[in-house]
Amino acid sequence: MNRWWSTFRPVVFLMTLLGTLVLGHHSSASAQSVTAAQVAAAVAASPNASAALQSYAGAVGNLAMFESGGQLGIYNGSCCYGVLQMNTSNINAIRPSVSVQQFQQWPLQAQVDAWSRVMSQALATYPVRTLAAMSTFDGRPVTPELLLACVQLGIGNCQTMIRSGRCSGFADINGTTICSMADRIRAGASPSPSPAPNPNPNPDPGVPAMRAPASYIGNCITDGHGHCLSMSAAMEQGFMEGSGRSMGDLRNMIQSLTVGVTLLICAWLGMGLWREFTTGRIATADLVMGGRNVLMIVAMIFVVMTVV
């Protein structure tokens, strides 16, 4: 036994030393923190950041302080990781593939590059572009913080707010509006919930947003914050995030096309009746009756469209 121990003791000591160094590196990487200015500089330098996102670099720095307190290895206990809180589906979409544990060990620039690719796509969606085109909304200036909050609280929810014309047009279960979240981002305040350690949660389905996407939990469909949504709201949000346009916009476009096609058909019928009348093939009474029928068809189409 003594001979065995004396032979292998250097090997055991070396393995123990290496293990300690690895664990120490893991702990220091997980606990590494950065400042808002460092995050802003990383966004400005990211090749994946759109011109719009790069112009919001300062606001993104404050967003990082709000979301993670500047911690690179943080996990929020439900869905999201890293300094800017990417959800598991967006991390799983990174190529070459990377685990969430590996993502937490990434340096600041690598995390920001991955986040910037997703956020640049989200900022290009229809509701965010609509809000960005406004100089003011509900009496307040449209700022980078407001646009970032629009994405963070859900693009579909942001569209709901825009339609209402008021900041109070959408609020989550805690009463947080997109405008109030923008104010908190501007202040750089840390989020109230304490971060949890790093378990390995199940992946959730992906959407182009930083928080968890809508998913089925318990007996209801939830948004990215675990709040229950109605079926219609969930469908609206899913359609919005997938297509960049709301169902209402699509319906209006279909109705406009229907009106246009209906008017063209009726005009063609009317011209045919007039041609038949001028050539003497039909009498005046037939012309009047045919015109009345065309008008009835137009009226019926418009009645159906207003009801639907």
Sequence and secondary structure as in RCSB ss.txt:
>XXXX:A:sequence
MNRWWSTFRPVVFLMTLLGTLVLGHHSSASAQSVTAAQVAAAVAASPNASAALQSYAGAVGNLAMFESGGQLGIY
NGSCCYGVLQMNTSNINAIRPSVSVQQFQQWPLQAQVDAWSRVMSQALATYPVRTLAAMSTFDGRPVTPELLLAC
VQLGIGNCQTMIRSGRCSGFADINGTTICSMADRIRAGASPSPSPAPNPNPNPDPGVPAMRAPASYIGNCITDGH
GHCLSMSAAMEQGFMEGSGRSMGDLRNMIQSLTVGVTLLICAWLGMGLWREFTTGRIATADLVMGGRNVLMIVAM
IFVVMTVV
>XXXX:A:secstr
 HHHHHHHHHHHHHHHHHHHHHHHHHHHHHH B  HHHHHHHHHH TTS HHHHHTHHHHHHHHHHHHTTBTT B
 SSSEETTTTEEHHHHHT SS   HHHHHHS HHHHHHHHHHHHHHHHTSHHHHHHHT SEETTEE  HHHHHHH
HHT HHHHHHHHHHTSGGG   TT   HHHHHHHHHHT   SS  B           SSSS   EEETTEEE TT
S EE HHHHHHHHHHHHHSS HHHHHHHHHHHHHHHHHHHHHHHHHHHHHHHHTTSS HHHHHHHHHHHHHHHHH
HHHHHHH 
